[in-house]
Amino acid sequence: MKICLPVSLGLCLGQASTILRRAGSEPVLGKPSDEPPTGPITSDGTCGRYKDNTVCGDWPQGGCCSLYGLCGNSSAHCEKGCQSGPCKGQTLSPAPGPVPAKVASTPGAFEIVGQSGVPAMHASLMPNGKVVFLDKVETYSQIKLPNGRYAFSSEYDPVTNSAVGLSIKTNPFCCGGSFLADGRVISVGGNAPLKFIDPTVEDGFKAIRYLNRSATDEDLNGESWDEPGNQIASARWYASVQTLPDSRIFVVSGSFNGLTPADEDNNNLTYEILDAQGISHGEDIPMKILQENQPYYMYPFIHVLRDGNLFFFVAKSAQIFNVQTNVIVKALPDLPGDFRTYPNTGGSILLPLQSFNDYAPDIIICGGGAFQDITSPTDPSCGRIQPLSDDPKWEMDSMPEGRGMVEGTLLPDGTVIWLNGCNLGAQGFGIAKDPTYTALIYNPDQPLGQRFELGPTSTIARLYHSVALLLLDGTLLVAGSNPVEQPILMPVPNKTPSEDYVTEFRVEIYTPPYLVGVKSKRRPTNIVLSSKSLTADGSNFTIKLDTPPDTKDVKVSLYHGGFVTHSLHMSHRMIFLDITGFDPDTTEQTLSVSMPPSHNVAHPGPYVVYVTADGTPGYGQFVSVE
């Protein structure tokens, strides 16, 4: 049938499915065929079974035809899935398979505590201690705004387990985000409007949104997103965002239009820099690693290293990149195993930084998958690398099962919790099944092969569009899962794409082992910081607190939760701070705490200071690193 949308949208298309594909759904690459292409040489860099059966020949970017029909010479082109050309087969060492893990002696527990109000596609812990959820234009949410329209963002209070609606002006579907130095969260990019659902929400492809909250000004609570109308330089859907040491904002990758990433014309293979206020200056800069790894170029993993350069990872490829000079400092080895970024995203964590090794970065990437289809196997392997070492190599480890859409979250004791995801399938609407319900506890200080333990098992499937983040009380909030194009509240069997899993509004709290049983009674208390405005210049501040009797060890961490979406925790980092003054013979403590030496270690913005006593955290407090 022919559908004409309202004049304000300016579209009149022949098929309803086409409308939704451009503005409300997602392209799916599908399961590749096993038949090799045998046709003529490409004229545009596309190739393979779905590209007129062409081959690459002497195409300048490389002669290997990748899994999804693009010419190049990276491992993503020439190894597993290569259709034609100088295919290399498996030249990397094979990634290990699943390895059983023992059940933790104290696994922790899940508890359902509330309702999110809107589907939780994106999330951040704000300086007022509340969590902001940000979704996309939907036909339903649990909250209506004063104008009678459904809310697509909410502010969730983990103390009262209640949510209030926040209004948006542009569609933030699959945006990126981070925090500005002044404490505001910034959301960048999105997707087209769906005027037939909500005529008040405009195009989000180039949008910039800001949300301001304060630890001291309660009048800001409940205020909606600020969208003054300034935009990024070009359209971006599935962009990654990272706060830089000089307070500027690095925005990279994304789709121009929401159409298939197998067509290079749709792909934004550039980055741009916003200033410290989150304002674009209109310059897009090409980035080679994105071009080389299409169609797996969206939502790359990024971490700031102690020298100010970026660790940058997409598909299977990694490099150290200097943003200031636009130079690849070092090409790192490819990570063995399947694809690790969208649409087969795993999770990536920069492990806690510490002064004893001069803040040497140690990064782990877990999970992933083979292709974008419900039949795709998922990868159980993890790679861990120290990118600034003299000879960086991936140290391989394994989870107990394959996981796609798995995400890692740092805890104040230095461990990592891996949550959510599936054992079969990929990212996209209705193309994942076999949810992975069990939390995995990862201790990076244990010997290789002994780092994973099994935590508790949830009763809720957390598939596509799920989130997890650390709260001020040291527990994890877990929410989301909306693996369908528009919300459903009851499963619909035997549908393609699958509608076996519903839009999930229930919010869970995961209580880690350090707050279970007697440990919950051994929090440090009466924590008082001498200042809430800190500087990353090696200066000191004081913390006064009470520790439980017989406390043997106290640690202080500086924690930035970042912007959470699609298994990525953008700008997420944690630093163990040096302390002096702890006295195990008394309960009244006065600690002198040293800040990191530079903003390369702790970029400007809002952080939480956690104090742990024998691993059990007290209540965190927001500070500003200026």
C-alpha positions in Angstrom: 0.0 0.0 0.0 1.0 3.6 -0.5 1.5 5.7 2.7 2.0 9.5 2.7 3.3 10.9 5.9 2.4 14.4 7.2 3.8 17.2 5.1 6.0 18.2 8.0 8.0 15.0 7.5 8.2 15.5 3.7 7.9 11.8 2.8 5.6 9.9 0.6 6.8 6.4 0.1 5.4 3.3 -1.5 5.8 0.9 1.4 5.3 1.4 5.1 8.3 -0.9 5.7 10.5 1.5 3.8 9.4 4.4 6.1 10.3 2.4 9.2 13.5 1.2 7.8 14.7 4.8 7.3 13.4 6.1 10.6 12.4 3.5 13.0 14.0 0.1 12.2 17.5 -1.1 11.5 19.2 -2.7 8.5 20.2 -6.3 9.0 23.2 -7.7 7.1 21.9 -11.3 7.5 23.7 -14.6 7.3 26.2 -14.7 4.5 26.1 -17.3 1.8 28.8 -20.0 1.3 28.9 -19.6 -2.5 32.1 -17.8 -3.7 31.6 -14.9 -6.2 32.9 -15.5 -9.7 31.8 -12.3 -11.6 33.6 -9.3 -13.0 36.0 -6.9 -11.2 34.3 -4.3 -9.0 34.0 -0.7 -10.2 33.1 0.8 -6.8 34.8 -1.3 -4.1 31.8 -3.5 -3.4 31.9 -7.1 -4.1 30.5 -10.6 -3.6 27.4 -12.5 -3.7 25.0 -9.6 -3.1 27.0 -7.1 -5.1 26.5 -8.4 -8.7 28.8 -11.3 -7.9 31.9 -9.1 -8.4 35.4 -9.6 -7.2 37.9 -7.0 -5.9 40.8 -7.5 -8.3 43.4 -4.8 -7.7 41.1 -2.4 -5.8 43.3 0.2 -4.1 42.0 -0.6 -0.6 42.8 -4.3 -1.0 41.8 -7.4 -3.0 39.9 -9.4 -0.4 36.1 -9.4 -0.6 34.8 -9.3 3.0 32.0 -11.3 4.6 29.5 -8.5 3.7 30.9 -7.4 0.3 33.5 -4.7 0.7 37.1 -4.7 -0.7 40.0 -4.3 1.7 43.1 -6.0 3.2 42.4 -6.1 7.0 41.8 -9.3 8.9 38.1 -8.6 8.8 38.4 -8.7 4.9 41.0 -11.4 4.3 40.4 -13.9 7.1 37.2 -15.6 8.4 34.3 -15.0 6.0 36.5 -13.8 3.1 34.6 -14.4 -0.1 37.3 -14.0 -2.8 40.8 -12.6 -3.4 44.0 -13.4 -1.5 42.0 -14.9 1.4 44.3 -16.0 4.2 42.0 -18.3 6.2 42.8 -18.2 9.9 46.2 -16.6 10.3 45.6 -15.4 13.9 45.9 -17.9 16.7 42.4 -19.4 17.2 40.4 -17.8 20.0 39.8 -20.2 22.9 36.4 -21.8 23.4 34.3 -21.6 26.5 35.9 -22.5 29.9 33.8 -23.6 32.8 33.9 -21.3 35.9 33.2 -22.1 39.5 30.3 -20.5 41.4 31.5 -17.7 43.6 31.4 -18.5 47.3 29.4 -15.3 47.7 27.8 -14.6 44.3 25.6 -11.7 45.2 21.9 -11.4 44.3 19.4 -9.8 41.9 16.3 -8.1 43.1 13.5 -6.5 41.0 12.9 -3.0 42.5 11.0 -0.8 40.1 9.9 0.3 36.7 12.0 2.5 34.3 9.2 4.5 32.8 10.7 4.3 29.4 12.7 1.6 27.6 16.3 2.0 28.8 18.3 2.2 25.6 20.8 4.7 27.0 21.6 5.6 30.7 23.9 7.6 32.9 24.3 8.1 36.7 23.8 11.9 37.2 25.5 14.1 39.9 22.2 14.1 41.9 22.5 10.3 42.3 19.6 9.6 40.0 19.7 7.7 36.7 18.6 9.2 33.4 17.2 6.8 30.8 17.0 7.9 27.2 15.1 5.9 24.5 13.8 6.6 21.0 10.5 7.6 19.5 8.1 4.8 20.5 4.4 4.0 20.3 4.3 3.4 24.0 6.0 4.1 27.3 4.8 4.1 30.9 4.9 7.8 31.3 2.9 10.6 29.6 4.2 14.2 29.4 2.0 17.2 30.2 1.3 17.6 26.4 -0.3 14.1 26.4 2.5 12.5 24.4 4.5 9.5 25.6 7.8 10.3 27.3 11.0 8.9 25.7 13.3 9.8 28.5 13.0 9.5 32.3 14.8 10.3 35.5 14.8 7.3 37.8 15.4 7.7 41.6 17.1 4.5 43.0 16.1 5.6 46.5 12.4 5.7 45.9 12.4 3.5 42.8 10.2 5.9 41.0 10.6 7.6 37.6 9.5 11.0 36.1 9.3 11.8 32.4 11.6 14.1 30.6 10.8 15.7 27.2 13.1 15.6 24.2 13.0 17.6 21.0 14.9 15.3 18.6 15.0 11.5 18.2 18.0 10.1 20.1 17.7 6.5 18.7 21.1 4.9 19.0 23.0 8.0 19.9 26.3 8.4 21.6 27.2 10.4 24.7 29.6 11.5 27.4 30.0 14.1 30.1 31.2 17.6 29.7 33.8 19.1 32.1 31.0 21.2 33.8 29.1 18.0 34.7 26.4 18.0 32.1 25.8 14.9 30.1 25.8 15.3 26.3 23.9 13.1 23.8 25.0 13.3 20.2 23.3 12.1 17.0 20.3 9.8 16.6 17.8 9.1 13.9 15.1 10.5 11.8 11.7 11.7 13.1 8.6 9.5 13.2 6.0 12.2 12.8 3.2 9.7 12.5 4.0 8.5 16.0 4.9 11.9 17.6 4.9 15.0 15.5 6.6 17.0 18.3 10.0 15.2 18.0 12.3 16.3 15.2 15.2 14.8 13.2 18.0 13.6 15.6 20.8 12.6 13.1 22.8 15.8 13.8 21.3 16.8 17.1 23.1 17.7 20.3 21.3 17.3 23.6 22.4 18.4 27.1 21.1 17.5 30.6 22.2 19.3 33.7 22.0 17.9 37.2 23.7 18.9 40.5 24.6 17.2 43.8 23.5 20.4 45.5 20.8 22.1 43.4 17.6 20.1 43.7 15.8 22.6 41.5 17.4 21.0 38.5 15.8 17.6 39.2 13.1 16.7 36.7 14.1 19.4 34.2 14.0 18.2 30.6 16.8 17.9 28.0 18.2 21.2 26.7 18.3 21.3 22.9 19.2 24.8 21.8 19.4 23.8 18.2 23.2 23.7 17.6 24.3 20.6 15.7 27.2 18.3 14.9 28.9 18.7 11.5 27.3 15.7 9.9 24.7 13.1 10.5 25.7 10.3 12.9 23.7 7.2 14.0 25.7 4.8 16.2 28.5 7.2 17.0 30.9 6.7 19.9 31.8 9.7 22.1 34.8 10.2 24.4 35.7 13.1 26.7 39.3 14.1 26.0 42.0 15.3 28.6 41.6 18.9 27.5 37.8 18.8 28.0 36.9 18.6 24.3 34.6 15.9 23.1 35.7 13.3 20.5 32.8 12.1 18.3 33.4 9.4 15.8 31.7 7.0 13.3 28.0 6.5 12.7 25.6 6.1 9.8 24.5 9.1 7.7 21.0 7.8 7.2 20.3 4.5 9.0 20.6 2.4 5.8 22.8 -0.6 5.2 26.4 -0.3 6.3 27.3 -2.7 3.4 27.1 0.4 1.1 29.9 2.9 1.8 27.8 5.8 0.8 25.8 5.4 3.9 28.7 5.3 6.3 30.2 8.3 8.2 33.9 7.3 8.3 35.0 10.4 10.1 35.5 12.0 13.5 34.9 15.6 14.7 35.9 17.4 17.9 33.4 19.4 19.9 34.7 22.1 22.2 34.6 21.9 26.0 31.0 23.3 26.0 29.9 20.6 23.5 29.8 22.9 20.5 30.8 21.7 17.0 33.1 23.8 14.9 32.0 22.0 11.7 35.0 19.9 10.7 34.8 16.2 9.9 38.2 14.4 9.6 38.4 11.0 7.8 39.6 8.0 9.9 41.3 5.2 8.1 40.5 2.4 10.5 36.8 3.0 10.0 37.1 2.8 6.3 39.1 -0.4 6.5 36.7 -2.2 8.7 33.3 -1.6 7.1 30.6 -2.6 7.7 31.8 -3.3 11.3 32.8 0.4 11.8 30.0 1.7 14.1 30.1 2.1 17.9 33.9 1.6 18.2 35.5 1.1 21.6 37.7 4.0 22.8 39.8 4.6 25.9 42.1 7.5 26.8 45.6 6.3 27.7 48.0 7.9 30.2 49.9 9.7 27.4 46.7 11.4 26.2 46.4 9.2 23.1 43.4 7.0 22.4 43.1 3.3 22.3 40.8 2.7 19.4 39.2 -0.6 18.5 36.7 -1.6 15.8 35.7 -5.0 14.4 38.9 -6.9 15.2 41.4 -4.1 14.7 43.1 -1.9 17.3 45.4 1.1 17.2 46.8 3.9 19.3 45.6 7.2 17.8 46.8 10.8 18.4 43.8 13.1 18.1 45.9 16.2 18.3 48.0 15.3 15.2 45.5 13.0 13.5 48.3 10.3 13.4 48.2 6.6 14.0 50.9 6.2 16.7 50.9 2.4 16.7 49.0 -0.3 14.9 48.2 -3.0 17.5 47.7 -6.7 16.8 44.3 -7.9 15.6 42.2 -9.6 18.3 41.6 -13.3 17.6 38.0 -14.5 17.4 34.8 -13.1 15.9 33.8 -9.5 15.5 33.6 -7.5 18.7 31.8 -4.3 17.7 28.3 -3.5 16.3 26.4 -5.4 15.1 28.1 -8.2 17.1 29.2 -6.1 20.1 30.9 -7.5 23.1 32.1 -5.3 25.9 35.4 -3.4 26.6 36.8 -2.2 29.9 39.8 -0.1 30.8 40.9 -1.8 34.0 41.5 0.4 37.1 44.5 2.7 36.8 47.1 2.8 39.6 50.3 4.8 40.3 52.5 1.8 41.2 52.9 1.0 37.4 52.7 4.6 36.3 49.0 4.3 35.3 49.8 1.7 32.6 46.5 1.0 30.8 45.3 -2.6 30.8 42.2 -3.2 28.5 40.0 -6.3 28.2 37.4 -7.0 25.5 35.0 -9.9 25.8 32.3 -11.5 23.7 31.1 -10.7 20.1 29.8 -12.7 17.3 30.2 -14.0 13.7 27.5 -12.2 11.6 24.3 -10.3 12.0 21.6 -13.0 12.1 19.7 -14.9 14.7 21.7 -18.0 13.9 25.1 -16.3 14.6 27.2 -18.1 17.2 28.6 -15.8 19.9 32.2 -15.6 21.1 33.2 -16.8 24.6 36.7 -15.4 24.4 38.3 -12.3 25.9 41.4 -10.5 24.9 43.4 -8.5 27.3 46.2 -6.1 26.2 48.6 -3.5 27.6 48.8 -1.2 24.6 51.7 1.0 25.9 53.9 -2.0 26.7 57.1 -2.5 24.6 55.5 -5.5 22.7 51.8 -5.4 23.2 50.0 -8.7 22.6 46.5 -10.0 23.4 46.4 -12.4 26.3 43.4 -14.7 25.6 41.0 -15.9 28.2 37.4 -17.2 28.1 34.0 -16.8 29.7 32.0 -19.9 30.5 29.8 -19.4 27.4 29.6 -17.3 24.2 28.0 -13.9 24.7 26.9 -11.1 22.4 25.8 -7.8 23.8 27.6 -8.5 27.1 28.7 -5.4 29.0 31.3 -4.9 31.7 31.0 -2.5 34.6 33.9 -1.7 37.1 33.2 -2.1 40.8 34.9 0.0 43.5 36.9 -3.0 44.7 38.6 -3.4 41.3 36.6 -6.3 40.0 34.4 -6.3 36.9 30.8 -7.5 36.5 29.8 -8.8 33.1 26.0 -8.8 32.5 23.3 -9.2 29.9 23.4 -10.5 26.4 22.6 -13.6 24.4 24.3 -16.9 23.5 22.9 -16.9 19.9 22.3 -14.1 17.5 23.3 -10.4 17.1 22.2 -6.8 17.7 19.1 -5.7 15.8 15.4 -6.2 16.2 14.3 -9.8 16.7 17.6 -11.4 15.8 18.8 -12.8 19.2 17.8 -15.7 21.4 19.1 -17.8 24.2 19.6 -15.0 26.8 22.5 -15.2 29.1 21.1 -14.6 32.6 24.0 -15.3 34.8 26.3 -12.5 36.1 30.0 -13.1 35.7 32.5 -11.8 38.3 35.9 -11.0 36.8 38.9 -10.5 39.1 41.8 -9.1 37.0 44.3 -9.8 39.7 43.8 -13.6 39.7 46.0 -15.9 37.5 44.9 -16.5 33.9 42.2 -19.1 33.8 41.0 -18.4 37.3 39.6 -14.8 36.8 35.9 -15.6 36.1 33.4 -16.8 38.7 29.7 -17.3 38.3 27.5 -14.8 40.1 23.7 -15.0 40.6 21.2 -15.7 37.8 18.5 -13.2 36.9 15.0 -14.1 35.8 14.9 -11.3 33.2 16.2 -11.6 29.6 18.4 -8.5 28.9 18.9 -8.5 25.2 19.2 -5.6 22.7 19.0 -2.2 24.3 19.9 -3.1 27.9 22.0 -1.2 30.3 23.9 -1.6 33.6 25.7 0.9 35.8 27.0 1.5 39.3 25.0 3.5 41.8 26.3 5.6 44.7 25.5 2.8 47.2 27.8 0.3 45.4 25.1 -1.8 43.8 24.5 -2.1 40.1 21.3 -1.0 38.4 20.3 -3.2 35.5 17.5 -2.2 33.1 16.3 -2.3 29.6 15.9 -4.9 26.8 13.8 -3.7 23.9 14.7 -6.0 21.1 11.6 -5.1 18.9 11.0 -2.3 16.5 8.1 -0.9 18.6 7.2 -1.9 22.2 5.4 -5.2 22.9 4.3 -6.2 26.4 3.5 -9.9 25.7 5.6 -12.3 23.6 4.3 -13.0 20.1 5.5 -16.5 19.1 6.5 -17.6 15.6 7.2 -14.2 14.2 10.1 -13.2 11.9 11.9 -11.1 13.1 11.3 -12.7 16.5 9.0 -11.2 19.0 9.7 -13.8 21.6 11.1 -11.2 24.0 9.2 -8.2 25.3 10.0 -4.6 25.9 11.3 -4.7 29.5 10.5 -2.0 32.0 11.5 -3.8 35.2 14.5 -2.4 37.0 16.8 -4.8 38.9 19.5 -4.2 41.5 22.4 -6.5 41.5 24.1 -6.6 44.9 27.7 -7.6 44.5 29.5 -10.0 46.9 31.0 -7.1 48.9 27.6 -6.1 50.3 26.2 -9.6 51.1 25.7 -10.9 54.6 28.0 -9.6 57.3 29.9 -7.5 54.8 26.8 -5.2 54.4 27.4 -4.2 58.0 31.0 -3.3 57.5 30.8 -0.2 55.3 33.0 2.7 56.1 30.8 5.5 57.4 30.7 9.3 58.2 32.8 10.0 55.1 33.7 13.6 54.8 35.8 15.0 51.9 37.8 18.2 52.4 36.8 19.4 48.9 34.3 18.3 46.2 36.3 20.3 43.6 39.5 18.4 42.7 42.3 18.9 40.2 44.2 16.2 38.4 47.7 17.7 39.1 49.0 15.5 41.9 47.5 17.7 44.6 46.2 16.2 47.9 42.8 16.4 49.6 41.7 14.9 52.9 39.0 12.3 53.7 37.8 11.7 57.3 35.8 8.6 58.0 35.0 5.8 60.4 36.0 2.3 59.6 34.7 -0.9 61.2 36.8 -2.4 63.9 39.7 -4.6 62.8 39.7 -3.1 59.3 43.0 -4.2 57.6 42.9 -2.2 54.3 41.4 1.0 53.0 41.3 2.1 49.4 40.0 5.2 47.7 38.9 5.2 44.0 38.0 8.0 41.6 35.2 6.6 39.4 33.6 7.9 36.2 30.6 5.8 35.1 30.2 7.4 31.7 27.4 7.1 29.1 26.0 3.6 28.8 24.4 2.2 25.6 24.6 -0.9 23.4 27.1 -2.7 25.8 29.4 0.4 25.5 30.3 2.5 28.6 31.6 5.6 26.9 34.4 7.4 28.8 34.1 4.9 31.7 37.2 4.7 33.9 38.4 4.3 37.5 41.6 5.2 39.2 42.9 3.9 42.6 44.3 7.0 44.4 47.3 6.9 46.6 46.6 7.4 50.3 48.5 7.9 53.5 47.4 8.1 57.1 45.4 4.8 57.5 45.7 3.4 61.0 44.5 -0.1 61.5 44.5 0.3 65.3 41.7 2.9 65.3 38.3 3.4 63.7 38.5 7.2 63.3 40.6 7.8 60.1 42.0 10.8 58.5 43.4 10.0 55.1 45.6 12.2 52.8 44.6 11.3 49.3 46.7 12.2 46.2 45.0 13.0 42.9 46.4 11.7 39.6 49.2 13.7 38.0 47.3 14.8 34.9 44.1 14.9 33.0 45.4 12.1 30.8 44.7 9.9 33.7 41.5 11.6 34.9 39.8 13.7 32.2 37.7 16.6 33.5 34.2 16.0 34.5 32.0 14.5 37.3 33.4 11.5 39.2 32.4 9.6 42.3 34.8 9.0 45.2 34.4 5.6 46.8 36.1 4.5 49.9 36.3 0.7 50.6 37.2 -1.0 53.8 38.5 -4.5 53.2 36.7 -4.3 49.9 33.3 -3.1 51.1 32.4 0.4 49.8 30.9 3.2 51.7 28.4 5.5 49.9 30.0 7.3 47.1 30.1 11.0 46.7 30.1 13.1 43.5 33.1 15.4 43.0 34.2 17.5 40.1 37.6 17.1 38.5 38.3 20.5 37.1 
